[in-house]
């Protein structure tokens, strides 16, 4: 019986060794960086999840409007509803409104992916953890998008809100051909613009120690908050939820890291115990 069990353990160990070698060939690069095919697969998967949620938009319109009314009432009950004043102020400044419109549509993606690539290239030892944090941020946001659709302020012109992007006549707006069908306009909560901006600031701090660049990185999420509120695309609660999403994602990641470390310690302790029982020194 003991010999049979030992044979099974040897077979399992051999199989695990073969799997590790196979993964070492396709899942790792000789320069230590994460393989691009894995990163592209993750991006495609996230876009697919977003598209699945977006396809629910037509049947969630009434719920999104109802949730928005609830958010507005809650903010006003607390006296914390600056988005209308910021939105009207920005709408009255044509040049700033145009700059903010382009910033809203392009900066979050350009900055985020630029930081992601720079981290991958310059500090690959920190890349996996930062990329995983970004993935968790998106998964949390997607779950909220799915369970809590929320119409943005710009869809309530009767309450005084202005669609700043449309008024600025930007080349890209929510009424542009592709965005009409492919963008989830009921995904206001949480603000991924804010979450990505905070993540980008964290990534930039990992890339450089220069005080000026770090100061600009710290200012970037603040600017993003102003843009998303001013253009009428988010409420104050969305902004706070975006920041909270980053904090929650970090907590989830740290918990997972601790669980993996605990599992490795238990596995090592079990192996050491088995070797001690057999009278064989454990491997370091």
Order of alpha helices (4+ residues) and beta strands (2+ residues): alpha-alpha-alpha-alpha-alpha-alpha-alpha-alpha-alpha-alpha-alpha-alpha
